C-alpha cells in the first residue's frame, strides 16, 4: 500500500498534523514553510515546525524559553499563557506576536528560525487582548489586528486594528473596531484574525461560531480600517470535519494557494488540516471543495520524504527532545543530567503529589490521535515512603500507571485515576508487587480517546492489562497530554529519583 503522505503516492490525507497543534499559523520563506501554534501554559512555548510541502512537518524548536511573570507560571495554567500566535517574516527577521489574555499582546523576533529569539516585548498591555496579527504594508506603514476574550475583558465578537510602529515594538493609537460581529446577522464568537494584502485589497481571515461547530470567514476592504465586506469561505457542510477554521493562508513558490486550519477533536485537542484554495470570479477565496473540507488530495509539493514531529525518545545523557514541555516554568532539579541513556526525574516532595493536575514538574507531550501504543520503561530509585513515578494521560481528569515505594520499603506497581470533579486520585486497580523496582508501562490510545493501561513488573512479559478503559479529556484550552512524572509526599527527605528509558509511540 502506498503511503498517502509521502512521495510514493503523491497525495496526502487529513489531518496532516494528528495531534494538538492548536491555532496554527504558517508562512513561507523561499521554499520553506514554518508553523507555530498556541502553547498556553506549557514551557518552552511557541513551538516551531518546518516543512517543504505543507504535509510533512518536523518540530525544530521553540521561540519562547520561559513564561512571564515567572511566579504566575510556577504552576500549571492550561487556560493562560500563549494564545493563538501569528508568525511573519519581515526585514530579514522572523516575528511572532501572541496574546496573553491576562497581560496583553507580546512579540519576539529572531534573524533565523533557530534563533536567537529576543526576550518577549509587551506591545500592548491589557486584559482580554488576544489573537494578534501584524501587517507591514508596501509603503512602510505597519498595522496590528486582534480579537477579544470576553472572559477577561467583557468584550467579544470584535476585531480591532491599530497602527503599529514599523519596528513592531508598540501600537501607535487606541485602535478602531474594523469588524463588529454583532452587526453581522448570524455571526458570533468572531476571533483569531490573520492579516494579509493582495492585489490592492486588505484581507482579514477570521473564524467565528465556536471551536466545535464554527466556520472560517474572510473580510476584505480597499482601506486598512475598512469598511470590510464579509463572506463565509469554509464550513463543515456535509463533511465529517466539525468546526473547520482558524488557521493560515499560504502560497507555494509555484503559486498555488493553500489554507491550514484546525479541527477540534475532543481529548486530542485541535488537529491540523490542509485545504486547497483558489480564487473565484468575484475575487473571493474558495477553500476546500465547494467551501467544505476535503479529506485529502494531491501533495502541494511532490517528491519529498515522509516525516512527522518526533514522539519517541531515548533521553541521551538525561536530556529530552523538543516534543516535550513542562507544565510550568522549570526549576533546577526537576530533571537530572547524567552519563548514559534515560530521563532521570527527581521525586520532588510536594503536598500535591496525589493530584497530577497541580504538579508543575510533569514532562508532557501531545496525546496523538489513536490508535497508538505508548510504552516506557521505569526504574524507581527513591527510598522515601510514598515516592512514586509513572506514565500518565493527563487532562482535566487523569490516569497513571507506575511504581510507588510503600511504607514497609517494598516497591509496588500501582494504577490510579481521578475524575474531573475529584480532588485527589484513587486506585484504578489493586496494587501489585514490583520487587526489582522496575517496570514496563503501557497505554493503548484508541481512536475515540479511550485509554487502556497495562504494566509488567521487572522482566515479566508481556504487560498485563490494568483497571478499566479511561476516557481521556482535554484540559483548559488544550488536549490531553502524555506525561512522565516523579513525586513524593511533602516532608520526604532526599526522596531520590526515577529513571525513564525507551519512550515509544507506535
N, C-alpha and C positions, 0 to 999 in steps of 0.2 A: 504494500500500500504506500502510495506516495505521501510524503509529509506535506500537508496543506499549508504549512507555514514557511516552508523552505524553498530553495531554488529548484528542487526536483519537480515540484508540482506546479509552480508558477502562480499559485493562488494563496490566499490567506483565509483564515476563519476567525470570526469574532468570538469572544473578546481577544484582542491582541495582547492585553496585559490582564491575566486572570487572577488578580488579587487587588487589594485596596490601595490603588493609586488615585486617591480622591482629588477631584477638581483639577484635572490635568491641564497644563498649558505647554505649548510646543512652538519652537521656532526652527528655522533652517538657517544655517550659516555655511555657505558653499554647498558641499554635497552631504553635510552632516546635519542631523536633526537632534535637538536637545529638548528634553521634557523635564518639568518639575511638577510637584504636586503638594497638596496640603500635608503637613506632618503633625499639626496640632501640638500636643504637649510632649511628643517624643523627641529624644536628643541622641545624636545630632539631627537637625531639622533641614528642611528643603532638600529632598533627595534630587540627584541629578542623574538622568538616564540619557544614553546616547544610542542612536540608530542611524543606519544608512538607508533604510527602506520603509520606515514608519511601522513596521511589523515586528521585526526582531530588535529587541532592546537589551541593553546592558547597563546595570547600575554602576556608575563610575565615581560616586562620592556624594558629598553633601555640601551645601553652601553656608550652613549655619551651625557653628560649633556648640554654642550654648544658648539658652533662652534667658532673657532678662525681663523683669528684675529677678535675680537669682533666687531670692528667698521665696518668691511666689511659685517658682517652678522647681522647688525642692521636693515636691510631692506630685503624684500623677494628676494631670489635668487634661483628660481626653476631649474636653469641650472648649479648651482655650488654646493659646499659642498661635501657631501659624495657620491661618485660614486662606485658602484659595489664592495662591501666588500667581503672578504674571512674570514671565521671562521674556526679555528682549535683548537684542544686540544692537548697540548704537555707539558710534565714535570709537570703534575698536574695542569695546568692552561689553561684557555680559552684565545685565541688570536684572535683579529680581525684586519686585515690590510685593508686599503682602499686608494683610490687615490682622493685627491682634485685636480682637473685639473689645478687650478691656484697656488697651493702651493707645492704639492708633495705627496709622499707616507707616510701615517701615520699609527700608530699602538696603540692599547690599549690592556690591558690584565687584567685578574682577576682570583682569586682562585676558584670562583664559578660563575655560570651563573647570579646569582643575585648580583654579585659584592663582594666587592667594585672594580670598574674598575679604572685603572690608568688614569691619565691625558694623552691626546694624545702626542705621541712622533713622531717627524719627522724623518723617516727612510732614506728617500732620497729626497732632495729638487730639485724642477724643475717643469716647466710648461709642461702640457700635459702628465704627468705620471699617468696612470690610471690602474684600474683593477688588482691590485697586488695580488699574492697568494704565501705564503711561503711553503717550504717543508723541514722538518727535516729528514735527511737520517739516515739509520741504523748505520752508522759509526760516528754519532755525528755532521757531517757537515750539514750546512743549506744553502738553496738557496731561491731566490725570483724571480718569473717571473712576468712580467707586460706588458701591452699594451700601446698604444699611442693615444692621442687625437689630431687630425690634427688641430682642431680649436685653440689650444693653442701652439702646438709645430711645426706645419707644417709637422709632421710625422704621418703616419698611416700604417695599414696593416703589422705591425711588432710585434713580441713578443721578448722581451729582458729578459735575465736571468742574475742574479747577484749571487755571493757568499754573504751570509748573516751571520752576526755574530750569533753564537748559542743562544745568549740572545735576538735575534730579534730586536736589537736596531739600527743597521746601516748596510748598504751594505759595502762590503769589496773591491769592484773593480768597474770599469767603466761599466761593463756589456757587454754581447755579444748577438747579434741577433741570436736566435736559430731557429726561423721560419720567413721567409720572404714571406709574402703573395703575393708579386708581382712576385715571382718566381714560383708560383703555378698557372697554367692555370685556369682561371675562378674564382679564389678566390679574394675577395675584402672585405674591412672593417673587417679584422681579429682583434679580440679583446677578452676581457673577459676570459683570461686563468685561468684554475684551475689545480693545480699541484698534481700528485699522484705517488705512487710507487707500483708495483705489479709484483711478480714473476720475478724479475730481470729486469723489464722494467720501464723506466721513462715515465709517461703519462702526456700529456698536453691536457685537454679537452678545446676547444676554439670554439666559434661561429664565423660565417662570413656571409657576404651577406646582411647586413642591418637588422634593427629591424623588419620591417614589413614583409619581404619576405626571410629572411636568413635561415641558416641551422646550424647544430651542427657538428663540426669536432672533430676528435681525432687524436693525434700525439703521436708516440712512438719512443723511442730510448734506446739503451743499455747504452748510456752515457748521463749524465745530460745536457751537452752542445751540444748534437747532434752528427751526423745528425739525423733528425727526418723524418720518413715517415708518410704520412697522409692518412686519409680516412673520407668521409662524413658518419656519423652514424645515423643521424636523419634529415629528411626534410619533408616538407608538403606533397609532392606527391599527391595522390588523396584524402587526408583527407581534413577536413574543418579547420584545425588548421594552420593558417598562421605563418610563421617565428618561428618554434619551436626550440628555442636554448637559450643558456646562463643559466647555472644552475650548478647542482652538482650531482656527482655520490656518492651514499651512499650504504652501505651494512648492512643488518639487523643482529641481533645477531644470527639468524638461518642460515645466509649465503646467503640469496637472495640479488641480486643487483637491484638497482633502480636508475632512473635518474629524477630529478626535473628540470623543465625549465620554462621559461615564454613564453607567447603568447601576443603580442601587441593587445589590444582591444580598440584602439581609445581613447575616453574620459575616459574610465575606467582604462586606463594605462596598466600595464603588469601583467596579472593574471598568477597563477602558476598551472602547470600541472604535473602529476606524470606518469612516463613511466616504465614498466618493462624493465630490462636489463639483457642480457645473454652474453656469450662469444662464438664466432663461432669457427670453427675448425682451423682457422688461428690465433686464439688468439686475435681477434678484438671484441670490444663491439658491440652487436646487440641490438639496442634500439627500444622500441615500438614493432610494428608488421611489419616485413619486412622493417624496417628503417623508418616507418611512425608512427605518433602519434596514440594512442588508445584513445577511448572516456572514458575508464574506465576498470575495471576488478576486480579480487579478491583482497581483502584487503591484504596488506603486512603482517599485524599482526591483527588477529581477536579478537573479544570478548571485545572490548573497547567501552566506551560510546561516543556518538556524541558530539563534541564541536567545536566551531568556535571562532575566535577572537571577543572580545566584541565590540558591537556598541552602545547599549543602555546606558543611564546614568541618574541617579537621582541627581548627583552632591552633595553628602552628605557633609555638613559643607563647602560648597562652593568649594570643590575640584572636580577634574575630573579624569577619568580613563586613563590608558596608551594608549588607542586608539587615544587620542587627542594629537596634536602637534601645537605649534605656527609656524607662517610662518617666524619667525626670532628669534634671541635671546631674551627671555622675559625680561621685566623690571618690577620693583615694581609698583603696582597699576593697572596692566592690569587685574588681577583677584583679587577680594577682599574676604578674608576669613570671615565667619560669622557662627553663630549657626543656623542650620536648613538646609533644602534642597534647592538646586538652585545654579546655576552658576551666580555669580554677577560680571559683567564686567564693568569697568569704561568707561564712554563715553568720551574718551580722545580727547581733542581738537587737530585738525590736519588740515593742508592745503590740505591733500589728502583724505578728507572724502568722496569725490564724485567718487573715483576710488579705489575699494577694492583691486585691484592688487598691489597697492602701500602701503597698510596698513600692518605693521608687526604684529599688535595685533589682527589678526584673529585666532581664535582657530578652528582647522580643523581636520577632519579625512577623510579617503579614501572614494571616491564615490563607493559604492558597485554595482556590475553588477546587472542590473534590470531584472525583475520588482521588485521594492521595494517602500514602502511608508515610508516617513520620516516625523515625527511630533515633534513639540516642543512648549511649552507654554512660552510666553514672557510677562514681565511687564516692562514698561519704567518708570523709576523713576527720569529721568533727566528733569530739568526745563528750561535749556538753549535752546533758539530758534535754530532749526536745529539739535539738538541732535537726533540721530537715532540708532536703533539696529535691527538686523534681522537674518534670516536664508538665507544662500547663497549657490549656486552652483558656484564654483569659479575656473576658469581656465584662459586661455588667453582671453576669453570672460566670462562674469559673469551675473548672475541674482540673485536678492534677494527680499525677501518679509519681511515686518516688520512694525515697528512703528517709527514715527517721530514727534517731537514737532514743531508745526508751530509757526510763528511769533506772532500770536494772543494768544498763550498759549495753544491752543487745540492740542490734540494728533490725528494724522491721521494714517490710515492704508495705507501703500504705497507699490508699487511693481515697481522695477526699473531694468534696464539692461544696459549693454554696449557691443557692438560688439568688435571683435578683433582689429579693426582699430580705434575704438573710444577712445578718451582721457578722457571722463567722462560719467557718467551714464545719462539716461533719463527715463521718465515714460514708463512702460510697460502696465499700466492701470491707469485710473483716481484715485487719492487718495479718500479715504472714511473716515467717522468718526470712531473714537475709543474712545468714551467718558470716559471709565473706565481706559484707559491706559494699557489695557491688550488685548492679542490676542492669538489664537491658529493658528500656522503656519504649512503649509504642503507643501511638494513637492513629487510628484509621479515620480519616475525614471523608465523610460521604457527600454525595452531590447536593443533598438537601441541608447540609450543615450539621447533621448529627455526627457525633464523635464516639468512637469505640476504643476504650483503653485496654491495654494489656501490658504484662511485665513478666520477666523471668529473673529470678534471683541467681546471683553467681553465674555459673556456666550453663545453667539449665537452658534447654532449647526445645521447642520454641516458646515465645511468650504466651502466657495463659491469660485469656480474656478476664477482665475485672469489672464488676459493677454493671451499670445499666448504660444505655445509649444516652449520651449527654448532648442536649441541643445547644450548640454554640449561639451566642447572641453578641451583637455589637456593643459598643461602649462609647457613650458620648456621641461624637460625630465620626467615630472610627469603626472599622470592622473588628472582629475578634482578633486576638493575637496568639501566636505560638510563642511560649515563653519558657525560659530556663531561669531558675531562681535557687537561692540558698538563704536560709534564715535561722534564727534561734530565738528562744524566749528572752524577754527583757531581763537583764541582770546576769546573763550567762557569761562566764569568764572564758576568754580565749577559746571561742566557740569552734575554731578550726575552719576547714574548707571543704568544698565539694568539687569534684572534677568531672566534667562532661567531655566525652570524646565521640567522634564519628557521628555527627548530626547529619541525618539523611532525610530527604523528601523525595519519594519515588511514586 
